[in-house]
Structures are given as structure tokens and as C-alpha cells.
Amino acid sequence: MINPKAYLRSIKNVEKGLRVRSKIIDILSKGGLSVGEISRRSGMPPTRIRYHLRNMKVDGVVKKHRAGKQVVWQLTGIGQASLEEMLGLEGHEGS
């Protein structure tokens, strides 16, 4: 299933990329992780994970911070808010 947060404004949204980003979002929804750990949990190569994380960062879906020697990626919550805004759903809770 494709996560709505996987749709990005900055790139063309093709099905394969949407599926990869949906998997990354699902994994990161449980907490921040390194590229290596996301790669291990997803079964996808780190280069593919990095590519999609960089694109997701441009659109504000994820952010990164340093934890010791590791770079940890996490969801921002902004991606969902901008999607709802784009679809005209903000302020319509419970409607």
C-alpha cells in the first residue's frame, strides 16, 4: 500500500519510488534510524535508501541529525500536513 506521505512535490512520483518511500516511512514511523538500519529492515541497498531520503528531506518529510558518529533519519510530520493542505483538507477534522 502506498503511504500518502510518499508523494513528493520536488520529483516525479512513479509507482516504484512511491513504494520505496512508503516502506521507508513505515520503518521510520517506529522511530529514527540510520541508513544502514533502514536498509537492513527494508532489504533494499543503502544507495537506494539514501537517494529517497534526500528527496524526502527536500520536501520536509524527513530530517536528519547526528547521534554520536551516526546520522539518524526521522519523520517530521510536515509531509502529511502539506499533503492535507494541498488537498484542501486542513481544518476539516471530523468532517
VMD Tcl script that builds the backbone (N, CA, C; Angstrom):
set m [mol new atoms 285]
animate dup $m
set s [atomselect $m all]
$s set {name element resname resid chain x y z} {
  {N N MET 1 A 0.839 -1.181 0.000}
  {CA C MET 1 A 0.000 0.000 0.000}
  {C C MET 1 A 0.886 1.247 0.000}
  {N N ILE 2 A 0.500 2.246 -0.745}
  {CA C ILE 2 A 1.282 3.468 -0.854}
  {C C ILE 2 A 0.839 4.462 0.212}
  {N N ASN 3 A 1.809 4.928 0.991}
  {CA C ASN 3 A 1.559 5.898 2.042}
  {C C ASN 3 A 1.389 7.279 1.401}
  {N N PRO 4 A 0.381 8.057 1.795}
  {CA C PRO 4 A 0.183 9.386 1.209}
  {C C PRO 4 A 1.395 10.310 1.373}
  {N N LYS 5 A 2.186 10.107 2.433}
  {CA C LYS 5 A 3.373 10.929 2.655}
  {C C LYS 5 A 4.469 10.644 1.628}
  {N N ALA 6 A 4.346 9.557 0.880}
  {CA C ALA 6 A 5.368 9.183 -0.094}
  {C C ALA 6 A 5.317 10.057 -1.345}
  {N N TYR 7 A 4.216 10.775 -1.540}
  {CA C TYR 7 A 4.103 11.665 -2.696}
  {C C TYR 7 A 4.913 12.928 -2.436}
  {N N LEU 8 A 5.834 13.248 -3.358}
  {CA C LEU 8 A 6.696 14.415 -3.199}
  {C C LEU 8 A 6.401 15.447 -4.273}
  {N N ARG 9 A 6.587 16.699 -3.926}
  {CA C ARG 9 A 6.386 17.789 -4.885}
  {C C ARG 9 A 7.603 17.986 -5.771}
  {N N SER 10 A 8.794 17.651 -5.260}
  {CA C SER 10 A 10.047 18.008 -5.930}
  {C C SER 10 A 10.474 17.038 -7.033}
  {N N ILE 11 A 9.858 15.871 -7.117}
  {CA C ILE 11 A 10.238 14.881 -8.132}
  {C C ILE 11 A 8.993 14.257 -8.739}
  {N N LYS 12 A 9.201 13.548 -9.838}
  {CA C LYS 12 A 8.105 12.809 -10.459}
  {C C LYS 12 A 7.778 11.604 -9.571}
  {N N ASN 13 A 6.518 11.388 -9.305}
  {CA C ASN 13 A 6.087 10.309 -8.421}
  {C C ASN 13 A 5.706 9.077 -9.236}
  {N N VAL 14 A 6.673 8.181 -9.441}
  {CA C VAL 14 A 6.407 6.933 -10.144}
  {C C VAL 14 A 6.141 5.838 -9.118}
  {N N GLU 15 A 5.421 4.817 -9.524}
  {CA C GLU 15 A 4.971 3.793 -8.580}
  {C C GLU 15 A 6.119 3.136 -7.816}
  {N N LYS 16 A 7.198 2.805 -8.506}
  {CA C LYS 16 A 8.322 2.143 -7.838}
  {C C LYS 16 A 8.890 3.019 -6.717}
  {N N GLY 17 A 9.082 4.299 -7.005}
  {CA C GLY 17 A 9.586 5.221 -5.990}
  {C C GLY 17 A 8.612 5.404 -4.846}
  {N N LEU 18 A 7.327 5.466 -5.163}
  {CA C LEU 18 A 6.303 5.595 -4.122}
  {C C LEU 18 A 6.319 4.402 -3.180}
  {N N ARG 19 A 6.514 3.216 -3.734}
  {CA C ARG 19 A 6.561 2.009 -2.902}
  {C C ARG 19 A 7.795 2.013 -1.996}
  {N N VAL 20 A 8.939 2.430 -2.540}
  {CA C VAL 20 A 10.162 2.501 -1.739}
  {C C VAL 20 A 9.986 3.517 -0.614}
  {N N ARG 21 A 9.500 4.715 -0.960}
  {CA C ARG 21 A 9.311 5.741 0.075}
  {C C ARG 21 A 8.261 5.330 1.103}
  {N N SER 22 A 7.235 4.619 0.678}
  {CA C SER 22 A 6.227 4.123 1.628}
  {C C SER 22 A 6.855 3.159 2.624}
  {N N LYS 23 A 7.731 2.306 2.138}
  {CA C LYS 23 A 8.420 1.348 3.016}
  {C C LYS 23 A 9.311 2.095 4.004}
  {N N ILE 24 A 10.034 3.094 3.518}
  {CA C ILE 24 A 10.898 3.892 4.400}
  {C C ILE 24 A 10.054 4.595 5.459}
  {N N ILE 25 A 8.939 5.178 5.068}
  {CA C ILE 25 A 8.057 5.869 6.013}
  {C C ILE 25 A 7.534 4.900 7.061}
  {N N ASP 26 A 7.133 3.715 6.626}
  {CA C ASP 26 A 6.647 2.701 7.561}
  {C C ASP 26 A 7.724 2.354 8.583}
  {N N ILE 27 A 8.944 2.171 8.126}
  {CA C ILE 27 A 10.054 1.824 9.017}
  {C C ILE 27 A 10.348 2.968 9.980}
  {N N LEU 28 A 10.387 4.204 9.466}
  {CA C LEU 28 A 10.701 5.356 10.319}
  {C C LEU 28 A 9.551 5.756 11.241}
  {N N SER 29 A 8.355 5.268 10.983}
  {CA C SER 29 A 7.228 5.599 11.858}
  {C C SER 29 A 7.404 5.010 13.258}
  {N N LYS 30 A 8.300 4.052 13.374}
  {CA C LYS 30 A 8.578 3.423 14.670}
  {C C LYS 30 A 9.724 4.110 15.404}
  {N N GLY 31 A 10.366 5.105 14.750}
  {CA C GLY 31 A 11.462 5.846 15.377}
  {C C GLY 31 A 12.595 6.094 14.409}
  {N N GLY 32 A 13.477 7.023 14.778}
  {CA C GLY 32 A 14.597 7.398 13.934}
  {C C GLY 32 A 15.632 6.290 13.805}
  {N N LEU 33 A 16.219 6.180 12.607}
  {CA C LEU 33 A 17.205 5.130 12.329}
  {C C LEU 33 A 18.270 5.632 11.361}
  {N N SER 34 A 19.384 4.920 11.325}
  {CA C SER 34 A 20.445 5.203 10.353}
  {C C SER 34 A 20.088 4.594 9.003}
  {N N VAL 35 A 20.784 5.041 7.958}
  {CA C VAL 35 A 20.577 4.482 6.621}
  {C C VAL 35 A 20.835 2.975 6.641}
  {N N GLY 36 A 21.890 2.565 7.321}
  {CA C GLY 36 A 22.214 1.139 7.393}
  {C C GLY 36 A 21.103 0.310 8.010}
  {N N GLU 37 A 20.509 0.822 9.072}
  {CA C GLU 37 A 19.421 0.089 9.733}
  {C C GLU 37 A 18.155 0.090 8.875}
  {N N ILE 38 A 17.859 1.204 8.224}
  {CA C ILE 38 A 16.702 1.243 7.321}
  {C C ILE 38 A 16.918 0.237 6.189}
  {N N SER 39 A 18.135 0.209 5.655}
  {CA C SER 39 A 18.479 -0.729 4.594}
  {C C SER 39 A 18.290 -2.171 5.045}
  {N N ARG 40 A 18.774 -2.477 6.235}
  {CA C ARG 40 A 18.654 -3.843 6.769}
  {C C ARG 40 A 17.196 -4.236 6.935}
  {N N ARG 41 A 16.404 -3.349 7.507}
  {CA C ARG 41 A 14.995 -3.667 7.760}
  {C C ARG 41 A 14.162 -3.743 6.481}
  {N N SER 42 A 14.549 -2.970 5.474}
  {CA C SER 42 A 13.774 -2.941 4.232}
  {C C SER 42 A 14.238 -3.975 3.214}
  {N N GLY 43 A 15.491 -4.421 3.346}
  {CA C GLY 43 A 16.060 -5.336 2.361}
  {C C GLY 43 A 16.489 -4.628 1.078}
  {N N MET 44 A 16.574 -3.295 1.124}
  {CA C MET 44 A 16.981 -2.505 -0.044}
  {C C MET 44 A 18.403 -1.994 0.172}
  {N N PRO 45 A 19.133 -1.773 -0.926}
  {CA C PRO 45 A 20.511 -1.288 -0.785}
  {C C PRO 45 A 20.569 0.125 -0.189}
  {N N PRO 46 A 21.632 0.421 0.581}
  {CA C PRO 46 A 21.769 1.747 1.192}
  {C C PRO 46 A 21.753 2.888 0.177}
  {N N THR 47 A 22.280 2.672 -1.020}
  {CA C THR 47 A 22.281 3.741 -2.033}
  {C C THR 47 A 20.857 4.139 -2.409}
  {N N ARG 48 A 19.969 3.174 -2.517}
  {CA C ARG 48 A 18.563 3.472 -2.841}
  {C C ARG 48 A 17.900 4.215 -1.683}
  {N N ILE 49 A 18.193 3.777 -0.465}
  {CA C ILE 49 A 17.628 4.430 0.724}
  {C C ILE 49 A 18.091 5.886 0.780}
  {N N ARG 50 A 19.402 6.120 0.609}
  {CA C ARG 50 A 19.941 7.483 0.646}
  {C C ARG 50 A 19.294 8.373 -0.412}
  {N N TYR 51 A 19.144 7.859 -1.622}
  {CA C TYR 51 A 18.531 8.626 -2.714}
  {C C TYR 51 A 17.132 9.110 -2.311}
  {N N HIS 52 A 16.323 8.202 -1.806}
  {CA C HIS 52 A 14.950 8.559 -1.453}
  {C C HIS 52 A 14.902 9.446 -0.211}
  {N N LEU 53 A 15.775 9.208 0.764}
  {CA C LEU 53 A 15.804 10.065 1.950}
  {C C LEU 53 A 16.170 11.501 1.576}
  {N N ARG 54 A 17.127 11.671 0.664}
  {CA C ARG 54 A 17.492 13.029 0.227}
  {C C ARG 54 A 16.302 13.724 -0.426}
  {N N ASN 55 A 15.586 13.026 -1.281}
  {CA C ASN 55 A 14.406 13.619 -1.920}
  {C C ASN 55 A 13.313 13.911 -0.895}
  {N N MET 56 A 13.132 13.032 0.061}
  {CA C MET 56 A 12.124 13.240 1.098}
  {C C MET 56 A 12.507 14.420 1.992}
  {N N LYS 57 A 13.804 14.624 2.198}
  {CA C LYS 57 A 14.272 15.755 3.010}
  {C C LYS 57 A 13.957 17.077 2.311}
  {N N VAL 58 A 14.135 17.141 0.998}
  {CA C VAL 58 A 13.831 18.355 0.235}
  {C C VAL 58 A 12.376 18.783 0.452}
  {N N ASP 59 A 11.476 17.813 0.514}
  {CA C ASP 59 A 10.046 18.107 0.700}
  {C C ASP 59 A 9.645 18.183 2.173}
  {N N GLY 60 A 10.599 18.016 3.079}
  {CA C GLY 60 A 10.306 18.156 4.509}
  {C C GLY 60 A 9.644 16.954 5.146}
  {N N VAL 61 A 9.660 15.809 4.483}
  {CA C VAL 61 A 9.025 14.603 5.041}
  {C C VAL 61 A 9.908 13.992 6.122}
  {N N VAL 62 A 11.232 14.081 5.933}
  {CA C VAL 62 A 12.188 13.557 6.914}
  {C C VAL 62 A 13.221 14.628 7.235}
  {N N LYS 63 A 13.902 14.427 8.345}
  {CA C LYS 63 A 15.039 15.266 8.718}
  {C C LYS 63 A 16.112 14.348 9.283}
  {N N LYS 64 A 17.329 14.871 9.359}
  {CA C LYS 64 A 18.413 14.056 9.904}
  {C C LYS 64 A 19.132 14.838 10.983}
  {N N HIS 65 A 19.712 14.080 11.905}
  {CA C HIS 65 A 20.552 14.676 12.942}
  {C C HIS 65 A 21.651 13.684 13.300}
  {N N ARG 66 A 22.707 14.181 13.866}
  {CA C ARG 66 A 23.836 13.339 14.243}
  {C C ARG 66 A 23.647 12.866 15.677}
  {N N ALA 67 A 23.841 11.565 15.874}
  {CA C ALA 67 A 23.810 10.955 17.206}
  {C C ALA 67 A 25.146 10.231 17.373}
  {N N GLY 68 A 26.119 10.934 17.965}
  {CA C GLY 68 A 27.468 10.367 18.035}
  {C C GLY 68 A 28.071 10.355 16.644}
  {N N LYS 69 A 28.472 9.183 16.188}
  {CA C LYS 69 A 29.054 9.053 14.855}
  {C C LYS 69 A 28.016 8.712 13.796}
  {N N GLN 70 A 26.801 8.421 14.207}
  {CA C GLN 70 A 25.751 8.039 13.256}
  {C C GLN 70 A 24.886 9.224 12.857}
  {N N VAL 71 A 24.387 9.157 11.620}
  {CA C VAL 71 A 23.372 10.105 11.153}
  {C C VAL 71 A 22.036 9.374 11.247}
  {N N VAL 72 A 21.121 9.956 12.010}
  {CA C VAL 72 A 19.818 9.344 12.251}
  {C C VAL 72 A 18.753 10.135 11.489}
  {N N TRP 73 A 17.930 9.413 10.751}
  {CA C TRP 73 A 16.828 9.997 9.983}
  {C C TRP 73 A 15.521 9.758 10.720}
  {N N GLN 74 A 14.626 10.746 10.687}
  {CA C GLN 74 A 13.309 10.582 11.312}
  {C C GLN 74 A 12.264 11.366 10.536}
  {N N LEU 75 A 11.018 10.980 10.733}
  {CA C LEU 75 A 9.895 11.671 10.093}
  {C C LEU 75 A 9.670 13.016 10.770}
  {N N THR 76 A 9.212 13.999 10.009}
  {CA C THR 76 A 8.950 15.324 10.558}
  {C C THR 76 A 7.479 15.567 10.861}
  {N N GLY 77 A 6.577 14.892 10.153}
  {CA C GLY 77 A 5.148 15.186 10.273}
  {C C GLY 77 A 4.710 16.259 9.291}
  {N N ILE 78 A 5.673 16.989 8.721}
  {CA C ILE 78 A 5.364 18.070 7.778}
  {C C ILE 78 A 4.796 17.524 6.480}
  {N N GLY 79 A 5.285 16.389 6.044}
  {CA C GLY 79 A 4.817 15.817 4.783}
  {C C GLY 79 A 3.316 15.606 4.776}
  {N N GLN 80 A 2.777 15.062 5.840}
  {CA C GLN 80 A 1.346 14.826 5.912}
  {C C GLN 80 A 0.578 16.137 5.949}
  {N N ALA 81 A 1.100 17.107 6.702}
  {CA C ALA 81 A 0.423 18.401 6.793}
  {C C ALA 81 A 0.377 19.081 5.429}
  {N N SER 82 A 1.505 19.034 4.680}
  {CA C SER 82 A 1.496 19.691 3.369}
  {C C SER 82 A 0.602 18.951 2.383}
  {N N LEU 83 A 0.509 17.633 2.505}
  {CA C LEU 83 A -0.378 16.868 1.635}
  {C C LEU 83 A -1.831 17.265 1.913}
  {N N GLU 84 A -2.190 17.344 3.186}
  {CA C GLU 84 A -3.555 17.728 3.539}
  {C C GLU 84 A -3.863 19.141 3.069}
  {N N GLU 85 A -2.870 20.038 3.181}
  {CA C GLU 85 A -3.044 21.410 2.703}
  {C C GLU 85 A -3.252 21.426 1.190}
  {N N MET 86 A -2.432 20.640 0.489}
  {CA C MET 86 A -2.513 20.576 -0.965}
  {C C MET 86 A -3.887 20.057 -1.404}
  {N N LEU 87 A -4.453 19.133 -0.632}
  {CA C LEU 87 A -5.740 18.547 -0.976}
  {C C LEU 87 A -6.927 19.348 -0.402}
  {N N GLY 88 A -6.611 20.414 0.352}
  {CA C GLY 88 A -7.654 21.244 0.924}
  {C C GLY 88 A -8.351 20.605 2.105}
  {N N LEU 89 A -7.615 19.768 2.863}
  {CA C LEU 89 A -8.235 19.063 3.979}
  {C C LEU 89 A -7.941 19.699 5.337}
  {N N GLU 90 A -7.054 20.703 5.397}
  {CA C GLU 90 A -6.704 21.284 6.699}
  {C C GLU 90 A -7.928 21.939 7.318}
  {N N GLY 91 A -8.027 21.777 8.635}
  {CA C GLY 91 A -9.138 22.374 9.360}
  {C C GLY 91 A -10.454 21.636 9.196}
  {N N HIS 92 A -10.445 20.431 8.601}
  {CA C HIS 92 A -11.683 19.690 8.406}
  {C C HIS 92 A -11.692 18.395 9.232}
  {N N GLU 93 A -11.135 18.448 10.426}
  {CA C GLU 93 A -11.115 17.250 11.265}
  {C C GLU 93 A -12.538 16.852 11.627}
  {N N GLY 94 A -12.799 15.579 11.544}
  {CA C GLY 94 A -14.116 15.059 11.889}
  {C C GLY 94 A -15.172 15.288 10.845}
  {N N SER 95 A -14.820 15.884 9.725}
  {CA C SER 95 A -15.821 16.142 8.671}
  {C C SER 95 A -16.032 14.947 7.809}
}
mol reanalyze $m
mol bondsrecalc $m
mol representation Tube
mol addrep $m
